[in-house]
Amino acid sequence: MTTSLITGATAGIGHEYAVQLAARGDDLVLVARDVARLEEVAEELRRAHQIDVEVLPADLTDRDDLARVEARLADRDRPVDLLVNNAGFGLKQRFLDNSADDETRMLEVLVTSVLRLSHAALGPMAERGHGGIINVSSVAAFLPRGTYSAAKAWVNQFSEWAHLEYKSRGVKVMALCPGFTKTEFHQRMEVKRGDGFMWLDADFLVRKSLEDFEKGRAYSIPGAQYKTIIALTKAIPNRALRLTQSMGRR
């Protein structure tokens, strides 16, 4: 039986991962801050798919909470086969309009937790000779859009390196780079969510990412429109790409 641990599992992309992994028969460990929502989602998935679902409430900006998730991943007696580093954090304002504390909290979620949870998971996976990590990054990683883009660029580089470093030991690591996706993420940032061709459905996004992961790819970029955008970033100067700063902030 496969066990998957998902951070940010109660809404959006993380919730869709929980639904699709449960549907294929995975047991789950769900990580999020909202205990009530965790319990609600866990019970829904238990009833629908007759799987074991463990809830692990944690605020990933709290180092003690993060350590509890690390310990669960490192537990050799209860192995985790797939780690989905999905927990998100976004700031609507530009860098100087945010406090340094808020910027630091964003980096704790987007970078520090990915590093520490991956470190905890990779050891047991490499020892067993199988396992995998999906790090949810962003198309923003390819664009000059402030500290969010910088954090996601780190996720891409780390994931690509780990993909090359550990595939010979049976461990797959992949970065998923979504574009705009119809989730609660923008609503929590108090940003208007769109509904045009640039906006992806979470079920399509997760389904394509799992297909790419099974194929052993280092990156998953669902949607032809986003593959095109990323290809164009290699030809367009950064000073022009900087004009994308306002996209997704209104």
C-alpha positions as YAML, in Angstrom:
chain: A
units: angstrom
residues:
- id: 1
  name: MET
  ca: [0.00, 0.00, 0.00]
- id: 2
  name: THR
  ca: [1.32, 3.44, -0.98]
- id: 3
  name: THR
  ca: [1.23, 6.33, 1.50]
- id: 4
  name: SER
  ca: [1.31, 9.94, 0.32]
- id: 5
  name: LEU
  ca: [1.85, 13.01, 2.51]
- id: 6
  name: ILE
  ca: [0.45, 16.31, 1.20]
- id: 7
  name: THR
  ca: [1.01, 19.76, 2.68]
- id: 8
  name: GLY
  ca: [-1.69, 22.39, 2.22]
- id: 9
  name: ALA
  ca: [-4.12, 19.52, 1.74]
- id: 10
  name: THR
  ca: [-7.46, 21.09, 2.62]
- id: 11
  name: ALA
  ca: [-7.98, 23.39, -0.37]
- id: 12
  name: GLY
  ca: [-7.02, 24.04, -3.97]
- id: 13
  name: ILE
  ca: [-4.26, 22.03, -5.60]
- id: 14
  name: GLY
  ca: [-3.41, 20.19, -2.37]
- id: 15
  name: HIS
  ca: [-7.01, 19.07, -1.89]
- id: 16
  name: GLU
  ca: [-7.14, 17.88, -5.50]
- id: 17
  name: TYR
  ca: [-3.98, 15.85, -4.94]
- id: 18
  name: ALA
  ca: [-5.65, 14.28, -1.90]
- id: 19
  name: VAL
  ca: [-8.76, 13.42, -3.93]
- id: 20
  name: GLN
  ca: [-6.89, 11.93, -6.88]
- id: 21
  name: LEU
  ca: [-4.36, 10.01, -4.79]
- id: 22
  name: ALA
  ca: [-7.14, 8.63, -2.61]
- id: 23
  name: ALA
  ca: [-9.05, 7.57, -5.71]
- id: 24
  name: ARG
  ca: [-6.10, 5.48, -6.86]
- id: 25
  name: GLY
  ca: [-5.95, 3.81, -3.43]
- id: 26
  name: ASP
  ca: [-3.19, 5.67, -1.60]
- id: 27
  name: ASP
  ca: [-3.33, 6.02, 2.17]
- id: 28
  name: LEU
  ca: [-2.85, 9.67, 3.07]
- id: 29
  name: VAL
  ca: [-1.20, 11.94, 5.61]
- id: 30
  name: LEU
  ca: [-2.82, 15.38, 5.33]
- id: 31
  name: VAL
  ca: [-1.00, 18.46, 6.62]
- id: 32
  name: ALA
  ca: [-2.60, 21.89, 7.05]
- id: 33
  name: ARG
  ca: [-3.25, 24.52, 9.71]
- id: 34
  name: ASP
  ca: [-7.04, 24.27, 9.93]
- id: 35
  name: VAL
  ca: [-7.81, 21.28, 12.15]
- id: 36
  name: ALA
  ca: [-11.56, 21.33, 11.47]
- id: 37
  name: ARG
  ca: [-11.09, 21.32, 7.72]
- id: 38
  name: LEU
  ca: [-8.45, 18.61, 7.98]
- id: 39
  name: GLU
  ca: [-10.85, 16.35, 9.86]
- id: 40
  name: GLU
  ca: [-13.66, 17.12, 7.42]
- id: 41
  name: VAL
  ca: [-11.57, 16.32, 4.35]
- id: 42
  name: ALA
  ca: [-10.12, 13.21, 5.98]
- id: 43
  name: GLU
  ca: [-13.53, 11.81, 6.82]
- id: 44
  name: GLU
  ca: [-14.86, 12.50, 3.30]
- id: 45
  name: LEU
  ca: [-11.93, 10.62, 1.77]
- id: 46
  name: ARG
  ca: [-12.17, 7.71, 4.20]
- id: 47
  name: ARG
  ca: [-15.85, 7.24, 3.38]
- id: 48
  name: ALA
  ca: [-15.43, 7.65, -0.37]
- id: 49
  name: HIS
  ca: [-12.37, 5.45, -0.88]
- id: 50
  name: GLN
  ca: [-12.02, 3.16, 2.17]
- id: 51
  name: ILE
  ca: [-8.44, 4.28, 2.81]
- id: 52
  name: ASP
  ca: [-6.51, 5.26, 5.93]
- id: 53
  name: VAL
  ca: [-6.19, 9.02, 6.36]
- id: 54
  name: GLU
  ca: [-3.97, 10.52, 9.05]
- id: 55
  name: VAL
  ca: [-4.31, 14.20, 9.92]
- id: 56
  name: LEU
  ca: [-1.27, 16.21, 10.98]
- id: 57
  name: PRO
  ca: [-2.15, 19.81, 11.90]
- id: 58
  name: ALA
  ca: [0.85, 22.08, 11.39]
- id: 59
  name: ASP
  ca: [1.76, 25.67, 10.65]
- id: 60
  name: LEU
  ca: [4.86, 25.35, 8.49]
- id: 61
  name: THR
  ca: [6.14, 28.76, 9.63]
- id: 62
  name: ASP
  ca: [6.39, 27.32, 13.15]
- id: 63
  name: ARG
  ca: [9.62, 25.37, 13.48]
- id: 64
  name: ASP
  ca: [8.19, 23.02, 16.14]
- id: 65
  name: ASP
  ca: [5.21, 22.16, 13.93]
- id: 66
  name: LEU
  ca: [7.51, 21.72, 10.95]
- id: 67
  name: ALA
  ca: [9.70, 19.37, 12.99]
- id: 68
  name: ARG
  ca: [6.67, 17.13, 13.67]
- id: 69
  name: VAL
  ca: [6.04, 16.79, 9.94]
- id: 70
  name: GLU
  ca: [9.74, 16.08, 9.37]
- id: 71
  name: ALA
  ca: [9.62, 13.35, 12.02]
- id: 72
  name: ARG
  ca: [6.62, 11.74, 10.33]
- id: 73
  name: LEU
  ca: [8.46, 11.68, 6.99]
- id: 74
  name: ALA
  ca: [11.58, 10.25, 8.60]
- id: 75
  name: ASP
  ca: [9.71, 7.43, 10.39]
- id: 76
  name: ARG
  ca: [11.15, 4.21, 8.91]
- id: 77
  name: ASP
  ca: [8.40, 2.12, 10.52]
- id: 78
  name: ARG
  ca: [5.62, 4.07, 8.75]
- id: 79
  name: PRO
  ca: [7.15, 4.89, 5.36]
- id: 80
  name: VAL
  ca: [5.87, 7.70, 3.18]
- id: 81
  name: ASP
  ca: [6.18, 6.83, -0.51]
- id: 82
  name: LEU
  ca: [5.22, 10.22, -2.00]
- id: 83
  name: LEU
  ca: [5.70, 13.70, -0.56]
- id: 84
  name: VAL
  ca: [3.75, 16.53, -2.17]
- id: 85
  name: ASN
  ca: [5.19, 19.87, -1.05]
- id: 86
  name: ASN
  ca: [2.17, 21.97, -1.96]
- id: 87
  name: ALA
  ca: [1.61, 24.46, 0.90]
- id: 88
  name: GLY
  ca: [1.26, 27.93, -0.56]
- id: 89
  name: PHE
  ca: [1.83, 31.48, 0.58]
- id: 90
  name: GLY
  ca: [1.33, 34.65, -1.45]
- id: 91
  name: LEU
  ca: [1.55, 38.38, -0.82]
- id: 92
  name: LYS
  ca: [-0.51, 40.81, -2.86]
- id: 93
  name: GLN
  ca: [1.68, 43.87, -2.38]
- id: 94
  name: ARG
  ca: [5.10, 44.60, -3.82]
- id: 95
  name: PHE
  ca: [8.24, 43.99, -1.78]
- id: 96
  name: LEU
  ca: [8.53, 47.32, 0.05]
- id: 97
  name: ASP
  ca: [4.80, 47.39, 0.77]
- id: 98
  name: ASN
  ca: [5.06, 44.13, 2.73]
- id: 99
  name: SER
  ca: [6.67, 43.84, 6.13]
- id: 100
  name: ALA
  ca: [9.96, 41.98, 6.37]
- id: 101
  name: ASP
  ca: [8.23, 39.55, 8.74]
- id: 102
  name: ASP
  ca: [5.57, 38.71, 6.14]
- id: 103
  name: GLU
  ca: [8.23, 38.24, 3.46]
- id: 104
  name: THR
  ca: [10.15, 35.96, 5.80]
- id: 105
  name: ARG
  ca: [7.03, 33.89, 6.56]
- id: 106
  name: MET
  ca: [6.52, 33.42, 2.85]
- id: 107
  name: LEU
  ca: [10.06, 32.12, 2.45]
- id: 108
  name: GLU
  ca: [9.57, 29.80, 5.43]
- id: 109
  name: VAL
  ca: [6.65, 28.14, 3.65]
- id: 110
  name: LEU
  ca: [7.88, 28.23, 0.05]
- id: 111
  name: VAL
  ca: [11.58, 27.47, 0.59]
- id: 112
  name: THR
  ca: [12.51, 26.39, 4.14]
- id: 113
  name: SER
  ca: [9.69, 23.86, 4.52]
- id: 114
  name: VAL
  ca: [10.39, 22.40, 1.07]
- id: 115
  name: LEU
  ca: [14.06, 22.00, 1.94]
- id: 116
  name: ARG
  ca: [13.50, 20.49, 5.38]
- id: 117
  name: LEU
  ca: [10.65, 18.16, 4.42]
- id: 118
  name: SER
  ca: [12.52, 16.98, 1.34]
- id: 119
  name: HIS
  ca: [15.59, 16.33, 3.47]
- id: 120
  name: ALA
  ca: [13.51, 14.29, 5.92]
- id: 121
  name: ALA
  ca: [11.85, 12.28, 3.16]
- id: 122
  name: LEU
  ca: [14.80, 11.65, 0.86]
- id: 123
  name: GLY
  ca: [16.87, 9.69, 3.41]
- id: 124
  name: PRO
  ca: [14.35, 6.87, 3.97]
- id: 125
  name: MET
  ca: [13.35, 6.86, 0.31]
- id: 126
  name: ALA
  ca: [16.94, 6.50, -0.90]
- id: 127
  name: GLU
  ca: [17.52, 3.72, 1.65]
- id: 128
  name: ARG
  ca: [14.47, 1.81, 0.43]
- id: 129
  name: GLY
  ca: [15.31, 2.41, -3.21]
- id: 130
  name: HIS
  ca: [11.97, 3.94, -4.12]
- id: 131
  name: GLY
  ca: [9.83, 6.98, -3.44]
- id: 132
  name: GLY
  ca: [9.08, 10.37, -4.85]
- id: 133
  name: ILE
  ca: [8.63, 14.07, -4.22]
- id: 134
  name: ILE
  ca: [6.47, 16.54, -6.13]
- id: 135
  name: ASN
  ca: [7.33, 20.16, -5.34]
- id: 136
  name: VAL
  ca: [4.61, 22.58, -6.38]
- id: 137
  name: SER
  ca: [6.41, 25.51, -7.94]
- id: 138
  name: SER
  ca: [4.98, 28.05, -10.41]
- id: 139
  name: VAL
  ca: [5.29, 29.48, -13.90]
- id: 140
  name: ALA
  ca: [6.26, 32.63, -11.97]
- id: 141
  name: ALA
  ca: [9.64, 30.96, -11.36]
- id: 142
  name: PHE
  ca: [10.55, 31.82, -14.94]
- id: 143
  name: LEU
  ca: [9.56, 35.49, -14.61]
- id: 144
  name: PRO
  ca: [11.08, 38.41, -12.65]
- id: 145
  name: ARG
  ca: [8.19, 38.95, -10.23]
- id: 146
  name: GLY
  ca: [9.79, 39.67, -6.87]
- id: 147
  name: THR
  ca: [10.41, 37.37, -3.95]
- id: 148
  name: TYR
  ca: [7.59, 34.95, -4.82]
- id: 149
  name: SER
  ca: [9.23, 34.25, -8.18]
- id: 150
  name: ALA
  ca: [12.64, 34.06, -6.53]
- id: 151
  name: ALA
  ca: [11.36, 31.47, -4.05]
- id: 152
  name: LYS
  ca: [9.79, 29.39, -6.80]
- id: 153
  name: ALA
  ca: [12.97, 29.64, -8.89]
- id: 154
  name: TRP
  ca: [14.78, 28.08, -5.91]
- id: 155
  name: VAL
  ca: [12.18, 25.28, -5.85]
- id: 156
  name: ASN
  ca: [12.79, 24.62, -9.55]
- id: 157
  name: GLN
  ca: [16.56, 24.51, -9.22]
- id: 158
  name: PHE
  ca: [16.44, 22.34, -6.11]
- id: 159
  name: SER
  ca: [13.95, 19.93, -7.69]
- id: 160
  name: GLU
  ca: [15.92, 19.58, -10.91]
- id: 161
  name: TRP
  ca: [19.13, 18.92, -8.98]
- id: 162
  name: ALA
  ca: [17.42, 16.35, -6.71]
- id: 163
  name: HIS
  ca: [15.85, 14.70, -9.76]
- id: 164
  name: LEU
  ca: [19.31, 14.14, -11.24]
- id: 165
  name: GLU
  ca: [20.97, 13.30, -7.92]
- id: 166
  name: TYR
  ca: [18.57, 10.63, -6.65]
- id: 167
  name: LYS
  ca: [17.01, 8.99, -9.70]
- id: 168
  name: SER
  ca: [19.80, 6.39, -9.72]
- id: 169
  name: ARG
  ca: [18.66, 5.46, -6.19]
- id: 170
  name: GLY
  ca: [15.06, 4.91, -7.25]
- id: 171
  name: VAL
  ca: [13.69, 8.28, -6.08]
- id: 172
  name: LYS
  ca: [11.80, 10.57, -8.46]
- id: 173
  name: VAL
  ca: [11.69, 14.32, -7.83]
- id: 174
  name: MET
  ca: [9.62, 16.68, -9.97]
- id: 175
  name: ALA
  ca: [8.69, 20.36, -9.97]
- id: 176
  name: LEU
  ca: [5.11, 21.15, -10.95]
- id: 177
  name: CYS
  ca: [4.85, 24.64, -12.45]
- id: 178
  name: PRO
  ca: [1.21, 25.74, -12.55]
- id: 179
  name: GLY
  ca: [-0.02, 28.88, -14.20]
- id: 180
  name: PHE
  ca: [-3.13, 30.62, -12.94]
- id: 181
  name: THR
  ca: [-5.34, 27.95, -11.38]
- id: 182
  name: LYS
  ca: [-8.94, 28.11, -10.11]
- id: 183
  name: THR
  ca: [-8.40, 27.68, -6.37]
- id: 184
  name: GLU
  ca: [-8.80, 29.66, -3.13]
- id: 185
  name: PHE
  ca: [-5.20, 30.90, -3.38]
- id: 186
  name: HIS
  ca: [-6.06, 34.21, -5.06]
- id: 187
  name: GLN
  ca: [-9.13, 34.75, -2.89]
- id: 188
  name: ARG
  ca: [-7.00, 34.45, 0.27]
- id: 189
  name: MET
  ca: [-4.71, 37.13, -1.20]
- id: 190
  name: GLU
  ca: [-7.82, 39.27, -1.90]
- id: 191
  name: VAL
  ca: [-6.98, 39.13, -5.60]
- id: 192
  name: LYS
  ca: [-9.65, 38.75, -8.29]
- id: 193
  name: ARG
  ca: [-9.72, 35.27, -9.81]
- id: 194
  name: GLY
  ca: [-10.17, 35.07, -13.57]
- id: 195
  name: ASP
  ca: [-12.05, 32.58, -15.70]
- id: 196
  name: GLY
  ca: [-10.49, 32.85, -19.16]
- id: 197
  name: PHE
  ca: [-8.28, 30.51, -21.16]
- id: 198
  name: MET
  ca: [-5.28, 31.30, -18.94]
- id: 199
  name: TRP
  ca: [-7.00, 29.79, -15.90]
- id: 200
  name: LEU
  ca: [-6.56, 26.06, -15.37]
- id: 201
  name: ASP
  ca: [-8.85, 23.68, -13.50]
- id: 202
  name: ALA
  ca: [-7.15, 22.03, -10.54]
- id: 203
  name: ASP
  ca: [-8.29, 18.53, -11.52]
- id: 204
  name: PHE
  ca: [-6.65, 18.85, -14.96]
- id: 205
  name: LEU
  ca: [-3.50, 20.31, -13.42]
- id: 206
  name: VAL
  ca: [-3.06, 17.51, -10.87]
- id: 207
  name: ARG
  ca: [-3.96, 14.75, -13.33]
- id: 208
  name: LYS
  ca: [-1.34, 15.96, -15.83]
- id: 209
  name: SER
  ca: [1.26, 16.35, -13.09]
- id: 210
  name: LEU
  ca: [0.76, 12.77, -11.90]
- id: 211
  name: GLU
  ca: [1.07, 11.53, -15.48]
- id: 212
  name: ASP
  ca: [4.33, 13.48, -15.89]
- id: 213
  name: PHE
  ca: [5.59, 12.19, -12.54]
- id: 214
  name: GLU
  ca: [4.97, 8.58, -13.56]
- id: 215
  name: LYS
  ca: [6.96, 9.24, -16.73]
- id: 216
  name: GLY
  ca: [9.91, 10.37, -14.58]
- id: 217
  name: ARG
  ca: [9.98, 13.96, -15.79]
- id: 218
  name: ALA
  ca: [11.86, 16.66, -13.90]
- id: 219
  name: TYR
  ca: [9.22, 19.29, -14.70]
- id: 220
  name: SER
  ca: [5.48, 19.29, -15.27]
- id: 221
  name: ILE
  ca: [4.03, 22.35, -17.02]
- id: 222
  name: PRO
  ca: [0.35, 21.65, -17.70]
- id: 223
  name: GLY
  ca: [-1.31, 23.68, -20.44]
- id: 224
  name: ALA
  ca: [-0.01, 24.53, -23.91]
- id: 225
  name: GLN
  ca: [-0.37, 28.24, -23.14]
- id: 226
  name: TYR
  ca: [2.09, 27.99, -20.25]
- id: 227
  name: LYS
  ca: [4.56, 25.85, -22.17]
- id: 228
  name: THR
  ca: [4.55, 28.64, -24.77]
- id: 229
  name: ILE
  ca: [5.04, 31.38, -22.17]
- id: 230
  name: ILE
  ca: [8.00, 29.58, -20.62]
- id: 231
  name: ALA
  ca: [9.56, 29.05, -24.05]
- id: 232
  name: LEU
  ca: [9.18, 32.77, -24.77]
- id: 233
  name: THR
  ca: [10.89, 33.76, -21.51]
- id: 234
  name: LYS
  ca: [14.13, 32.43, -22.97]
- id: 235
  name: ALA
  ca: [13.95, 34.95, -25.82]
- id: 236
  name: ILE
  ca: [12.46, 38.03, -24.15]
- id: 237
  name: PRO
  ca: [14.75, 40.33, -22.10]
- id: 238
  name: ASN
  ca: [14.09, 40.55, -18.36]
- id: 239
  name: ARG
  ca: [13.36, 44.27, -18.59]
- id: 240
  name: ALA
  ca: [10.36, 43.42, -20.79]
- id: 241
  name: LEU
  ca: [9.31, 40.45, -18.68]
- id: 242
  name: ARG
  ca: [9.27, 42.76, -15.65]
- id: 243
  name: LEU
  ca: [6.03, 44.23, -17.07]
- id: 244
  name: THR
  ca: [4.28, 41.06, -15.88]
- id: 245
  name: GLN
  ca: [4.64, 42.28, -12.27]
- id: 246
  name: SER
  ca: [1.00, 43.35, -12.02]
- id: 247
  name: MET
  ca: [-0.52, 40.15, -13.43]
- id: 248
  name: GLY
  ca: [-2.51, 38.29, -10.80]
- id: 249
  name: ARG
  ca: [-2.33, 41.10, -8.21]
- id: 250
  name: ARG
  ca: [-5.59, 42.96, -8.81]
...
